Amino acid sequence: MSFSTVLHEDGFDLWHNDLCLLSHRAGNPAISIGRGRPELEMVRGNFRIDDVIDDRCVLDRCVLENGAIRLWCGTRPETILAIKIEQESDRTTLKIRCTDSSVNRLWLTMNVSADESLWGGGEQMSYLRLNGRRFPFWTSEPGVGRDKTTELTQIMDAEGLAGGDYWTTNYPQPTWLSSQRYAVHLNTAAYTVLDLTQAGRASVECWVADIDVELFTAGSLPDLVTKMSDRFGRQPALPEWAISGAIVGLKDGDATFDRFDKIAASGAAISGLWCEDWIGIRQTSFGKRLFWDWQWNAKRYPYLPARIAALAERGVRFLGYVNPYLAIDGPLFAEAAALGYLALRQDSDEPYAVDFGEFDAGVVDFTNPDAAAWFSERIIGKEMLDFGLSGWMADFGEYLPTDVRLFDRSNPMEAHNRWPVLWAKVNADAIASRGKTSEATFFMRAGYSGVQAYCPLLWAGDQCVDFSRHDGINTVITGALSSGLLGNAYHHSDLGGYTSLHGVVRTADLMHRWIDMAAFAPVMRSHEGNRPADNLQVDSSEEILSHFARMSQVHARLAPYVRALSDEAVATGLPLQRPLFLHYDDAVYHDIQDQYLYGADMLVAPVVFAEQLERSVVLPDGQWRHLWSGDNYTGGTHIIHAPTGCPPVFYRQDSAHAPLFASITGEFGT
């Protein structure tokens, strides 16, 4: 299976087997170029992006010269777009270059067959299958609600562009996979749009004219996912402690430890305590936020070094929080400014201050190698790893303003999408400098092409604490499946969700269902959310705590299986959570995004609707066994009883791990 190019007098065709992916002719051109001016507005990581097109030129002339295809417009013969096609056995690259540096827009139309499904796009939260929709690729806050028809989204839009839409995501990536066993990657950090709203067409708009279009092919979809991992980078195996118990998130200052002891006394399997407030609290109208100066706050946690040592004796790791910005009222900001390590304003040599909502922060300029090394060593190395932290949330990464002045003089419009990758590398370098790549870990929400090489674990960002279609519990599954296809092996979420605004608070039903779902992810981690006092927590009632303890034990029991899947991910890049179609070649599975394969041997169908005690589950062909009852099922659609604590989970009867799964049935089954 490979690509082939056929040249014609007035154009060319690019074929993948019997599918013509791209056909350009003078009378039916697929490529055009032009000039545009962006109009952007940013409010705390939310963007309004428009484009003013000054001119657009259809390339209706074509000639082959010196092994390259040269295209131009008959009314502008001096502007040439050259396409050099480089081919390998299973990969083809279209190297597109323009002779006119003022040209900054490229439009490209590819063909999509009628029965073809496309997936990918980074971490998409609303739709796994991309067909029929338009997807801009720009890292940003995903928004609250993400559905323009809902009152919550409309309120958040009015308060600062913060409502979002189905395509807004912390982690976009201009890469998509086809059910026809090929993948397309646009090797650029520029703002790009994939438009699939017109049947039979995949229209690309890119805000640069020089771009490499990379195409991959493989004999199977799993092999294609492996090629994505080969291309973008592969994560190390997760540390044993990260998968062998739950990580409890609490932010109560020194009172945290009494609460932790109560949770531990419930019998919960706990491997980590995550205190994002280890650096202090800043109270805002949004809720309880953190003080962005990345050093131990001894006033809030007066005995923290001793506490960390005591936890270690119990086999529990301590985790914290960091992000790539420095609050202007903290000492680290002054230190970075004195060293010249902050991004600057374009109109002066003053550090650029970003409004994060009731406080401002400076941007550490990671295009400066010295600044990146300083953050990696001075903050993550000395203040965190040497202090005793074994992991942390590496938050943000998607906020880089488009009007900063950077050390390397790069265009901030393109640096914006690259920023999460630079941020991930800063964290990975710090861990590597201490020789702890297999022992310590961090998790990120922001990403772009190449983040896979540095970020060992994704988390799904800030879901609403509800069951809403576009911003609730169910978006976690879609995010795991879409990002996993692009080489991100490990994914998890904030148990209980995060965002609680305008009366949206956690219900007991939501907490129970999120506990059930989190047990069947590589990492099970709770979060108190942005307004802890208004929301239920894992220790808010005996019923919730008992349920959390039981499911954390189930999660811990699965650790040998998760370790085997992690080893497989290291070898092949295959994600732990997989869409059904990855192993079962049938179009009936192409749209399923509310259940997943956990490895090849287990199927998980979480309950993601409120007050639901049963749900429909699609089982692929084969013999399956219900994890809780031990009852046997064959392939097909089944209505499964799903009380709290028994989410629909099945395993293949012929699995090499069947004895492990059967032991869970024996101890926790109904």
Buried (B, 14 or more C-beta within 10 A) or exposed (E): BBBEBEEEEBBBBBBBBEBBBBBBBBEEBBBBBBBBEEEBEBBBBBBEBEBEEEEEBBBBBBEEEEEBBBBBBEEBEEBBBBBBBEEEEBBBBBBBBBEBEEBBBBBBBBBBBEEBBBBBBBBBBBBBBBBEBBBBBBBBBBBBBBBBEBEBBBBBBEBBBBBBBBBBBBBBBBBBBBBBBBBBBBBBBBBBBBBBEEEEEBBBBBBBBBBBBBBBBBEEBBBBBBBBBEBBBBBBBBBBBBBBBBBBBBBBBEEBBEBBEEBBEBBBBBBBBBBBBBBBBBEEEBBBBBBBBBBBBEEBBEEBEEBBEEBEEEEBBBBBBBBBBBBBBBEBBEBBBEEBBBBBBEEEEEBBBBBBBEBBBBBBBBBBEEBBBBBBBBBBBEBBBEBBBBBBBBBBBBBBBBEBBBBEEEBBBBBBBBBBBBBBBBBBBBBBBBEBBEBBBBBBBBBBBBBBBBBBBBBBBBBBBBBBBBBBBBBBBBBBBBBBBBBBBBBBBBBBBBBBBEEBBBBBBBBBBBBBBBBBBBBBBBBBBBBBEBBBBBBEEEEBBBBBBBBBBBBBBBBEBBBBBBEBBBEBBBBBBBBBBBBBEEEEBBBBBBBBBBBBBBBBBBBBBBEEEEBEBBBBEEEBBBBBEEEEBEEEEBEBEBEBBBBBBBBBBEBEBBEBBBEBBEEBBE
